Amino acid sequence: MSEYAVELENVDKVYRLGPGVEVHALNGVSLLVGKGDFISIMGPSGSGKTTLLNIIGTMDRPTAGRVKIDGVDVTDMGEGQLADFRCVKMGYLFQFFNLISTLDAVENVKLPIILSGRCTEREADSRARDLLELVSLQETVWRNRPVQMSGGERQRVALARALANEPALIMMDEPTGALDTVTGANVMKLTQMLNEFSGQTFIVVSHNPLVAKMAKKIYYIRDGRLYENPPESLMKFEAELSYPERRALFANQLRLLKESLLMLEKRWQGGDISRDTYAVAKLKITSQLERITAGLESAGRAVGSS
């Protein structure tokens, strides 16, 4: 029996969008997550964090590398095997809950238990109720459908559902993104307690540092590469437009403003707007023209002095 809930070895993921067009979402990612760990993965939009979570969750396949979950190599499993594996080994918590709208809280939690084939319907019903108690959802809400619940209540139902089959790990994708600050903090505190007192393994991906800090360990992902201690330069977002780029930008803005000024003149002459409206709008446009012209001249002087 492996001591790790997750083992990734040199995982790459390449999306081929067309002839000669490739996006390298993951580059050589290796990761070990011990059983009972609680880790967070931080990164901006487009960094690869959701792709990484999907590969760990077996909802996507790596282009290269190996993926082991709870000691089982799932890299080459067939779709049918993966579906069965996910049902009993994986728990998921999504930003927008993904509850079934026609089912109440108990039924949403009970469904994956029944699908696993491990319990009778009566046993599944009893376990679903126990799980809803575990996540501190009030009994008065148990027979409500998702539309009748608050965001925090829906996320608690989703967490209970994720725990339904005693999974090897639970993956959380921006779990507080659709919640207010206080409700999100309560959900994350509940997650922290489940990890601490039940030994449940959690992986959470987020761009929110307050969420990430609740984990025992934080990883960072940028441009498809995973870091424990990223270089400082990687965590900064700095860019400088070249003079030709700035000149082209200013020129396009000048052209658009001049077109706006011509259109304004036509509207005034055609009687569509009053003299006062025309004067105010013209003053605003000419002011913008002056600022852009000054910016263009400043950029030219900077190049000349360098």
C-alpha positions in Angstrom: 0.0 0.0 0.0 1.4 3.3 -1.1 2.0 6.1 1.5 1.0 8.6 -1.2 -2.5 9.7 -2.2 -1.0 11.3 -5.4 2.2 10.6 -7.3 2.9 12.5 -10.5 6.1 11.9 -12.5 7.2 14.3 -15.2 3.7 15.1 -16.4 3.2 17.1 -19.6 0.0 18.2 -21.1 -0.2 19.6 -24.6 -3.4 20.8 -26.3 -3.3 20.7 -30.1 -5.6 23.4 -31.3 -4.9 22.9 -35.0 -2.1 22.3 -37.5 1.1 23.6 -35.9 -0.8 25.2 -33.0 0.0 23.8 -29.6 -0.5 25.0 -26.0 1.8 23.5 -23.4 -0.5 23.6 -20.3 1.8 21.5 -18.1 5.6 21.1 -18.4 7.4 18.3 -16.5 5.2 18.4 -13.3 6.2 16.1 -10.5 4.3 16.0 -7.3 4.0 13.7 -4.2 1.0 14.2 -1.9 1.0 12.1 1.2 -2.1 10.6 2.7 -3.6 13.0 5.1 -1.9 16.0 3.5 -3.7 19.3 2.8 -2.0 21.2 0.0 -3.0 24.2 -2.0 -1.9 25.1 -5.5 -1.8 28.8 -6.4 -1.6 30.4 -9.8 -3.2 33.1 -12.0 -5.7 32.3 -14.7 -4.1 30.3 -17.5 -1.2 29.0 -15.3 -2.3 25.4 -15.6 -3.8 24.8 -12.2 -7.1 23.5 -13.4 -5.5 21.3 -16.0 -3.3 19.9 -13.2 -6.4 19.2 -11.0 -8.2 17.6 -13.9 -5.3 15.2 -14.5 -5.0 14.3 -10.8 -8.7 13.8 -10.9 -8.5 11.5 -14.0 -10.8 13.8 -15.9 -8.0 14.5 -18.4 -5.0 12.4 -19.5 -1.4 13.6 -19.6 0.4 13.8 -22.9 3.5 12.4 -21.2 4.4 11.2 -17.7 2.7 8.9 -15.2 -0.1 9.4 -12.7 -0.7 7.3 -9.6 -3.6 7.7 -7.3 -3.6 5.9 -3.9 -0.9 3.6 -5.3 -2.7 2.7 -8.5 -1.3 3.8 -11.9 -4.2 5.3 -13.7 -2.3 6.7 -16.7 -3.4 4.0 -19.2 -6.8 3.0 -17.7 -9.8 2.8 -20.0 -12.7 5.2 -19.6 -14.9 2.6 -18.0 -12.3 1.7 -15.4 -11.6 5.4 -14.7 -15.3 6.1 -14.1 -15.5 3.3 -11.6 -12.2 4.4 -10.0 -13.4 8.0 -9.7 -16.6 6.9 -8.1 -14.9 5.3 -5.1 -11.5 7.1 -4.9 -12.2 10.7 -5.8 -14.2 13.5 -4.2 -14.8 16.8 -6.0 -15.7 20.2 -4.8 -16.4 22.7 -7.6 -16.7 26.5 -7.6 -20.4 26.4 -8.7 -21.3 23.3 -6.6 -22.5 21.1 -9.5 -25.4 19.7 -7.5 -28.3 18.0 -9.3 -31.1 20.6 -9.3 -34.0 18.1 -9.2 -32.6 16.3 -6.1 -32.7 17.5 -2.5 -29.7 17.6 -0.2 -30.0 14.0 1.1 -30.5 12.7 -2.5 -27.5 14.6 -3.9 -25.3 13.1 -1.2 -26.8 9.6 -1.5 -26.5 9.3 -5.2 -22.7 8.5 -5.4 -23.1 6.0 -2.6 -25.7 4.1 -4.5 -23.7 4.3 -7.7 -20.7 2.7 -5.9 -22.8 -0.4 -5.3 -21.4 -0.7 -1.7 -24.7 0.0 0.1 -28.4 -0.6 0.0 -30.5 2.4 -0.6 -31.5 2.5 3.1 -27.8 2.3 4.2 -27.0 5.1 1.6 -29.8 7.3 3.0 -28.5 6.8 6.6 -24.9 7.6 5.5 -26.0 10.7 3.6 -27.7 12.0 6.7 -24.6 11.3 8.8 -22.5 13.2 6.3 -24.8 16.2 6.3 -24.5 16.3 10.1 -20.8 16.1 9.8 -20.6 19.2 7.6 -23.0 21.0 10.0 -25.9 21.5 7.6 -29.1 22.1 9.5 -31.6 19.3 9.3 -34.3 21.8 8.2 -32.4 22.1 4.9 -32.0 18.4 4.2 -35.1 18.1 2.0 -34.5 21.4 0.2 -33.4 21.4 -3.5 -30.3 23.5 -4.4 -32.4 26.5 -5.6 -33.9 26.7 -2.1 -30.4 26.8 -0.4 -27.9 29.6 0.2 -24.5 29.4 -1.4 -22.9 28.2 1.9 -25.5 25.5 2.3 -25.0 24.3 -1.3 -21.2 24.1 -0.8 -21.7 22.1 2.4 -23.9 19.6 0.6 -21.3 19.4 -2.1 -18.6 18.7 0.5 -20.7 16.0 2.1 -21.2 14.5 -1.4 -17.4 14.6 -2.0 -17.0 12.6 1.3 -19.6 10.1 0.4 -17.5 7.1 -0.6 -14.5 7.7 1.7 -12.3 8.9 -1.2 -8.6 8.7 -1.2 -8.5 12.4 -1.8 -10.8 15.4 -2.3 -10.0 18.0 -5.0 -11.3 21.5 -4.7 -11.4 23.9 -7.6 -11.8 27.6 -6.4 -14.2 26.3 -3.7 -14.9 29.8 -2.3 -15.2 31.6 -5.7 -19.0 31.8 -5.6 -19.3 32.5 -1.9 -19.1 35.7 0.2 -16.0 36.2 2.3 -17.4 35.0 5.6 -19.2 31.9 4.1 -16.1 31.0 2.2 -13.9 31.2 5.3 -16.4 28.9 7.1 -16.2 26.3 4.4 -12.4 26.4 4.4 -12.3 26.1 8.2 -14.6 23.1 8.0 -12.2 21.6 5.4 -9.3 22.3 7.7 -11.0 20.5 10.6 -11.9 17.5 8.4 -8.2 17.2 7.4 -7.0 17.6 10.9 -9.4 15.3 12.8 -10.4 12.8 10.1 -7.1 12.6 8.1 -8.9 13.3 4.8 -6.5 14.3 2.0 -7.3 17.6 0.3 -5.9 19.4 -2.8 -7.3 22.9 -3.4 -6.5 25.1 -6.3 -7.1 28.8 -6.0 -5.8 32.3 -6.9 -6.9 33.5 -3.5 -3.9 33.7 -1.1 -6.3 33.6 2.0 -7.7 30.3 0.8 -4.3 28.9 0.0 -2.8 29.8 3.4 -5.3 27.5 5.1 -3.5 24.4 3.7 -0.5 22.8 5.3 1.7 23.4 2.2 1.4 25.8 -0.7 2.7 25.1 -4.2 2.8 27.7 -7.0 2.2 27.1 -10.7 3.1 29.4 -13.5 3.3 28.7 -17.2 2.6 25.1 -16.6 5.5 24.6 -14.1 5.0 23.7 -10.5 7.2 25.2 -7.7 7.5 24.8 -3.9 9.7 27.8 -3.6 9.4 29.8 -6.8 12.0 32.4 -7.7 11.0 35.9 -6.7 11.0 37.1 -10.3 8.4 34.5 -11.2 5.9 35.9 -8.8 6.1 39.4 -10.3 4.1 40.5 -13.3 6.2 43.1 -15.1 6.1 44.1 -18.7 7.5 47.0 -20.7 6.2 48.0 -24.2 8.9 48.7 -26.7 8.9 52.1 -28.4 7.4 50.8 -31.7 4.7 49.0 -29.7 3.9 52.2 -27.8 4.0 54.3 -30.9 1.6 52.0 -32.7 -0.8 52.0 -29.6 -0.7 55.8 -29.4 -1.3 56.1 -33.2 -4.3 53.8 -33.1 -5.7 55.8 -30.2 -5.2 59.1 -32.0 -7.0 57.8 -35.1 -10.0 56.6 -33.0 -10.2 59.9 -31.2 -10.1 61.9 -34.4 -12.9 59.7 -35.8 -14.9 60.3 -32.7 -14.4 64.1 -33.1 -15.6 64.0 -36.7 -18.7 62.0 -35.7 -19.3 64.5 -32.9 -19.1 67.4 -35.4 -21.6 65.6 -37.7 -24.1 65.0 -34.9 -23.9 68.7 -33.8 -24.3 70.0 -37.4 -27.2 67.6 -37.9 -29.0 68.9 -34.9 -28.8 65.6 -33.0 -27.1 67.2 -30.0 -27.1 70.7 -28.4 -24.2 73.2 -28.5 -23.6 72.6 -24.7 -23.4 68.8 -25.2 -21.1 69.2 -28.2 -18.8 71.6 -26.3 -18.5 69.2 -23.3 -17.8 66.2 -25.4 -15.3 68.0 -27.7 -13.4 69.3 -24.6 -13.1 65.7 -23.3 -11.9 64.4 -26.7 -9.4 67.2 -27.3 -8.0 66.7 -23.7 -7.4 63.0 -24.5 -5.8 63.9 -27.8 -3.4 66.2 -26.0 -2.5 63.6 -23.4 -1.8 60.9 -26.1 0.3 63.4 -28.2 2.3 64.2 -25.1 2.8 60.5 -24.3 4.0 59.9 -27.8 6.5 62.7 -27.7 7.7 61.5 -24.3 8.3 58.0 -25.6 10.2 59.5 -28.5 12.5 61.5 -26.2 13.1 58.4 -24.0 14.3 56.5 -27.1 16.5 59.4 -28.3 18.3 59.7 -24.9 18.9 56.0 -24.5 
